[in-house]
Amino acid sequence: MDSLDPDVRGAFAAALLGCLRGGCPGSEAGLRGSLARGTADAYSDIDVAWTVPGAEFGAALGRVPVILGGVRPLASLRVDPELRHSPDRRLFFASFTGLPLFWRLDLEVRAASVTGLDEAGRPRAAAPDPGPGPGPDPDPGWSLAASALANGVAAVKAVLRDRPDTARGLLERGSARIGAPAVLTGRWPEDIARLADAAARAEPAQRALAEQVRALAYEHLAEGTG
């Protein structure tokens, strides 16, 4: 079983924050969510907000893979497609080699300098986004299977937190994302493994991640009904 020592996660999060601040002069990085509130449990992920000067927004986006990978090798890095072309905001999802799947990083990057509001009433960046910069594009295409597998990990968390209805909803939405039937029996390892197998069939490139999710379910969840 992966170590779920909160001190390990805390040290890792502190290293992330330091590297983000050092990766863009004038930027600020801080924890959000349960870690910031002090209500995190062993399964909580890492939510971080990184605010960068507006004129540096595009260049900062391009540095994200290098900065994160410099803290620990990246296992995956995805960008929320709904914000992919926002002039002042991005949301990255990252997982790291050798860390529990539970400890995904959700990194929100925002431009600090704004000049009024756009048509939707959101802050407008002071300088237009010049693109991701010279670094690699972390997500050339949003993977529906990877997104479904993230739901599988979240379902394991929900069961561990005694939230079966939340787990069922996560598995239903994850299955719908890849066009698979949601067969929910309340035998959680089997139900989550079924989603993982369907994701691997839908996108063979996600097979390794699917195996990790399957193993996570059987490792952490006792057999039984919810």
C-alpha positions in Angstrom: 0.0 0.0 0.0 1.3 3.5 -0.9 2.3 5.5 2.2 -0.5 8.0 3.1 1.6 9.9 5.6 0.3 13.5 5.8 3.8 14.7 6.6 5.0 13.3 3.3 2.2 15.1 1.4 2.8 18.3 3.4 6.5 18.3 2.5 5.8 17.7 -1.1 3.2 20.5 -1.2 5.6 22.9 0.4 8.3 22.0 -2.2 5.7 22.6 -5.0 4.8 26.0 -3.6 8.5 27.1 -3.4 9.3 26.0 -6.9 6.2 27.7 -8.3 7.1 31.0 -6.6 10.7 30.6 -7.9 9.5 29.8 -11.4 8.0 33.2 -12.0 9.3 36.5 -10.4 6.5 38.4 -8.7 4.2 35.4 -8.4 2.4 34.0 -5.4 1.5 30.4 -4.7 -0.7 29.0 -1.9 -2.7 26.1 -0.8 -6.5 25.9 -1.3 -9.2 23.5 -0.3 -9.0 21.1 2.6 -5.2 21.5 3.1 -5.6 25.2 3.4 -8.5 24.8 5.8 -6.7 22.2 7.9 -9.5 19.7 7.3 -7.7 17.3 5.0 -7.7 13.5 5.6 -5.2 11.0 4.4 -6.9 10.8 1.0 -7.2 14.5 0.2 -5.6 15.8 -2.9 -3.4 18.9 -3.3 -5.1 22.1 -4.4 -2.9 25.0 -5.3 -3.5 28.5 -6.6 -0.6 30.2 -8.5 -1.1 33.9 -9.3 1.4 35.3 -11.8 1.8 38.8 -13.2 -0.5 39.4 -16.2 2.3 40.0 -18.6 4.0 36.7 -17.6 0.9 34.6 -17.9 1.7 32.8 -21.2 5.3 32.2 -20.3 4.3 30.9 -16.9 1.9 28.4 -18.5 4.8 27.1 -20.6 7.0 26.6 -17.6 4.4 24.4 -15.7 5.6 21.0 -16.9 9.2 21.9 -16.2 8.5 23.3 -12.8 6.3 20.4 -11.6 8.6 17.8 -13.1 11.5 19.4 -11.2 9.8 18.7 -7.9 9.1 15.0 -8.8 8.8 13.2 -12.1 5.3 13.7 -13.7 3.2 10.6 -14.3 0.6 12.7 -16.1 -0.4 16.3 -16.8 -3.7 17.5 -18.2 -5.4 20.8 -18.8 -9.1 21.4 -18.1 -10.5 21.9 -21.7 -13.1 24.4 -20.5 -10.4 26.9 -19.5 -7.9 26.0 -22.2 -8.3 29.3 -24.1 -9.1 31.6 -21.2 -7.0 34.8 -21.4 -6.3 34.8 -17.6 -6.9 31.3 -16.1 -5.9 27.7 -16.5 -6.5 24.6 -14.4 -3.9 21.8 -14.6 -4.3 18.2 -13.2 -1.1 16.5 -12.4 -0.1 13.2 -10.9 3.4 12.2 -9.8 5.5 9.1 -10.0 5.8 7.3 -6.7 3.0 9.3 -5.0 -0.5 7.9 -4.2 -3.1 8.4 -6.9 -5.2 10.1 -4.2 -2.7 13.0 -4.1 -3.4 14.5 -7.4 -2.4 18.2 -7.8 -5.1 20.6 -9.0 -3.2 23.7 -10.0 -5.0 26.8 -10.9 -2.9 29.5 -12.7 -4.3 33.0 -12.8 -3.1 36.3 -14.2 -2.8 38.9 -11.4 -3.1 42.1 -13.4 -6.5 42.8 -14.9 -8.0 45.7 -16.9 -11.7 45.5 -16.4 -14.1 42.7 -17.2 -14.8 40.7 -20.3 -18.3 40.0 -21.7 -19.0 37.3 -19.2 -18.1 39.5 -16.3 -14.7 37.8 -15.6 -11.4 39.7 -15.0 -9.6 40.4 -18.3 -5.8 39.8 -18.5 -3.7 43.0 -18.8 -1.8 41.4 -21.6 -3.1 38.8 -24.1 -2.0 35.3 -23.6 0.8 34.6 -26.1 0.4 30.9 -25.8 2.1 28.2 -23.7 5.6 29.4 -24.5 8.5 27.3 -25.5 7.8 24.4 -23.1 5.9 21.3 -24.2 2.1 21.3 -24.5 1.1 19.1 -21.7 -2.3 18.1 -23.1 -2.7 18.0 -26.9 -6.1 16.3 -26.5 -8.4 15.9 -23.5 -8.6 12.2 -22.7 -12.1 11.1 -21.8 -10.7 7.8 -20.5 -8.2 9.5 -18.2 -11.0 11.7 -16.9 -13.2 8.6 -16.2 -10.3 7.0 -14.4 -10.0 10.1 -12.2 -13.6 9.5 -11.3 -12.6 6.0 -10.3 -10.0 7.3 -7.9 -12.5 9.7 -6.5 -14.9 6.9 -6.0 -12.4 5.0 -3.9 -12.0 8.1 -1.8 -15.8 8.5 -1.4 -16.2 4.9 -0.2 -13.4 5.3 2.2 -15.1 8.4 3.6 -18.4 6.5 3.9 -20.1 8.4 1.1 -21.6 5.6 -1.1 -24.1 7.9 -2.9 -21.2 10.1 -4.0 -19.2 7.0 -5.2 -22.2 5.8 -7.3 -22.6 9.2 -8.9 -18.8 9.3 -9.7 -18.9 5.9 -11.3 -22.1 6.7 -13.3 -20.6 9.9 -14.7 -17.2 8.2 -15.4 -18.9 5.4 -17.3 -21.1 7.9 -19.3 -17.9 9.8 -20.3 -16.6 6.8 -22.2 -20.0 5.5 -23.3 -19.9 2.4 -21.1 -22.9 1.1 -19.1 -22.7 1.8 -15.4 -23.2 -1.5 -13.7 -23.2 -0.7 -10.0 -23.6 -3.6 -7.5 -22.2 -2.0 -4.3 -19.3 -4.4 -4.5 -16.9 -1.5 -4.8 -13.7 -3.1 -6.0 -15.5 -4.9 -8.8 -17.5 -1.8 -9.7 -14.4 0.4 -9.9 -12.4 -2.3 -11.7 -15.3 -2.5 -14.3 -14.9 1.2 -15.0 -11.1 0.9 -15.2 -11.4 -2.0 -17.7 -13.9 0.0 -19.8 -11.6 3.0 -19.9 -8.7 0.8 -21.0 -10.8 -0.6 -23.8 -11.9 2.9 -24.9 -8.4 4.2 -24.9 -5.6 1.6 -24.8 -3.1 4.3 -24.1 -4.6 4.6 -20.7 -4.2 0.9 -19.8 -1.4 1.4 -17.3 -3.4 4.0 -15.4 -6.4 1.8 -15.5 -4.4 -1.0 -13.9 -3.3 1.4 -11.2 -6.9 2.4 -10.5 -8.0 -1.3 -10.4 -5.2 -2.1 -8.0 -6.1 0.9 -5.8 -9.7 -0.2 -5.5 -8.8 -3.8 -4.4 -6.0 -2.5 -2.2 -8.0 0.0 -0.2 -11.5 -1.3 -0.2 -12.8 -4.4 1.6 -15.1 -6.7 -0.3 -18.7 -6.0 0.6 -21.8 -4.0 -0.3 -22.3 -0.3 0.1 
